[in-house]
Each structure stands twice: as C-alpha cells, then as structure tokens.
Amino acid sequence: MTLSLDPYPAYKPSGLSWLDSVPEHWEVRRIKSLYREVDERSSTGSEELMSVSHKTGVTRRKQNVTMFLAESNVGYKVCRPGDIVVNTMWAYMAALGVARREGLVSPSYGVYRPLDHNALDDDYLDSLLRTEAYRSAYLSRSTGITASRLRLYAGSFLSIPLLRPPLLEQQAIGRYLGHMYRRIRRYVSAKRRLIELLEEERQAIVAQAVTRGLDSNVRLKPSGVEWLGDVPEHWEVVQLGRAGVFSKGSGDTKDDETPTGIPCVRYGDLYTTHKYFISQTRSYVPPEKASAYTPVERGDVLFPTSGETIEEIGKSAVNLMQGPVRCGGDLVIFRPTGLMEPRFAGYALDSPAAQAQKSQMGRGITIMHIYSSQLRYLWLARPSVAEQGAIADYLDRELKHRDAAIARARQQIELMGEYRTRLIAEVVTGKVDVREAAELLPDHEVGDDWPEDVASPDPPSDDDGIPEESTDGLRIESEMAR
C-alpha cells in the first residue's frame, strides 16, 4: 500500500507526557503562541453554514441535514480559511478541524485565527488535531460533571502544545497524507460498491424465489397484487391477517439488560442485528423480570412499529431460536397458525415485494409508524410447506456465499480505517519520515478534496496488516469463491 518509511535520523525529548520524542529539528509550541480566539459574528446570516465533526472536521453542512437548524443564522460565528473551529461540547471526541473556506458555525463553537498564516499548513494541522493523542489532550482539559456536560474552553484549548515541523516539511506531510487518503478512498469506494452489488444481487435472488419459486418452467397466474406480479399457478395468495394472529410486544427497559439470562429481542435489533432470521440475541433479561416481556415462539415474525425511513419501516425477522425467548415493546409479533415454514416466512416477509407493501402502509413525517391493523393486509404468495422448505434451503445456500463476501468486504473497510488512523498518527507525530516519499509523488493528482470519512471509526481488529488487494474492477464471483 505504501513505500517503506524510515524514522528521522535524530530525535529529542518532546517534553510531553503523551509523546516521548520528536524529530530533533521540530518545534513544540503552545496553540496560544500561534492562534487567538476570535468572535466575529454574521450580520446577514447569508454565509454558507458549516458542520464540525470528529470524522470529517470542518465541512459544508449537507443540504439534507435539517435537524436543529435555526430560523435565522444572523449572529452565528464566522470562520475563515485557516481558522481552527472547535465544537466546544464534543471536543473530547476530536470534533474540530481547520476551515478550508469561509462560512458560519454555531455561536457556541470556538473559532481560533492564526497569528501568522504561514506558520502552519492546513492539511498537516487538520490531521494532527484529530489524532488519538490530541483527543486525549482535549479530554484531560475539558471540564464538566459528566461526559455529556464536558466543555473545552478557550483557555484550556490554547494551552495545548502543538508539534511544528518547518513549513515545507508540513506541506510535504500534508501532500503525502493527501495522496494516501486518495488511494484509501478509492479502495474503500470499490469495496462499498462491491457490497452494494452483492446486496442488490441477494435481494433479487430472494425476490425471485419467494414470488416465482425454483421451477423456471412453472405455469403462472396473475396474483392480483401489484408488488407480487404473476405467481405459480398452484400457489395461494393470502393476506397475513388470514394466515396467523398478531400481538404487541411489551416491556423493554435498558436497565433490565444482563449479560446472561432469558434471550430478549429489542426493537432496535431488527434494524441493526437481524437479517431475515433471529438465531441468537444481543441482549438478555433476568428470569425474575422476564414476565414483564412478551413471550416469543419459534416461527414468530417480529416487526418494529417505528423507523426513521419509509424504505425500512416494518423491517422484519423470524425467530428460529428454541426455548424461552422474550421481546420488548414497540414490536408487532405475527404468529402463523399453520402452513408456514419459518425460514420461508423470514425471507418472504422481508423481501422486496413485502417491503414495498410495508412502505406504502407506513405513516408519519419525522418518524414512520406501522401497526398490526395495517400489516394484516400485507399480501403473501404461499406455496405448500414442502415447497417453502425447498425454497428456504435454496436461499440458505445461495445467500451464504454472498453474505460471507459482504462480511469480508466490510471487515476490509474497517481494517483500512484502522490503517489510515495509524498512518496519520505516525506521520504527523514524526514517527516516520515522509519527506523523500512526498518528493516522488506526481505534481498533480486527480482525486477528492481532503478529507472525508472513508471507513468505520471503530475497527474490530487489532491486525496491523493492510489488505493487499487490487481495486481495479469489481469481481463478485471471485469474492464469493474465496
């Protein structure tokens, strides 16, 4: 992924508790010797609104982000290119960065303007300020009773020491990291596209199997339902209300969660953990409190009654667990009264045809809702139980390889995020010397602006390896064959 990088020829003690040494020719200066706090306010509110994030630093606020927007931006703070903008309330999460353009930020944010615009390179500084070492410095200097009340005020921020190489060296570091960022972004974009293609293929396979079956020569009949289309002639087309009974989940408080006990399915798990099936649970409740929760049997299908988007409302999964299981509130339970193979139900009721119907049933503006009184009218194409089992077996086999390829691609993205974090920290703190590598880079590179979130911030592995894999082309078959 990168050239071999060597340490600097000579180092000196840094004088900092979190860093033992720095290159001999680097300076360590407190921020207050290089920046001053400014409080410039907008008189018109017409400047571009900016966002400050621990992932991306200072960027233009996305047009579709409307939460918490004020009626007027008059009185908001003005930031200018080269300013450091600090989200005072989330500084301990490294929610800060260097502004690249003029804009407006919240009046509660800190804005710090350079005394000399030639003292620090924006790209170098932006990377340095969001390293884990500096995040620790913000946390130790923040004041507040609890994490939600921590604040990093100007006096504390300005007292933080900055590592300051010579300007040309800062620019070389910024250029090198920009080059590596673009390579990482291309890699991650290719992996994300691969995941997208695999998920589309997975959905298409499920849609075909649960509405047409496995026999390509079967005689078809009109289903009479727009989202089902033609179905095999011998299949039955039924509404859920005639295929089972509905009930509502109850209970659900985070205080009841324990590491062991009775398995419990919670509302959010349907969106984050379970796809088609519930084979194990993320949380448990103590036996003595289980009676406050709703019992769930094997074969029951669970639907969350609310969601953030119309596209995902009513996302469902079938319980395949044996033994006692409970579920919490904000869930609808559908219990088939017969003629329903559990795995087939899991696939069919979360298929594109079923999801399209649920999306039409959803109601709401900010939060979408769906209820059993609506779900009872959801149409399902139902073959015999034996054929349902054959379809479920087929889908189990077909999706297994694609699911493994998706999981592998996601892990590679996470590993690349870990590598990027480690690389930046080593380069901006002088652990490795990139001056020679920067000189070998082409004068002009085509790529995206610096920087943007490209990988998960919480990689699950401590593996130091870098995925050595070409991103030229997306070969689904080779990914699945591994």
Helices and strands as residue ranges (DSSP letters): E 11-16, E 19-23, E 27-30, G 31-33, E 35-38, E 50-53, E 57-60, E 77-79, E 84-86, G 88-93, E 96-98, E 103-105, E 110-114, H 122-129, H 132-141, G 147-149, H 154-158, E 161-164, H 167-212, E 220-222, E 230-232, E 236-239, G 240-242, E 244-248, G 254-256, E 262-265, H 269-272, E 276-278, E 283-285, G 287-292, E 294-296, E 301-304, E 306-307, E 317-319, E 325-327, E 331-336, H 342-348, H 352-361, E 368-369, H 372-375, E 379-382, H 385-428, H 435-439, H 476-481
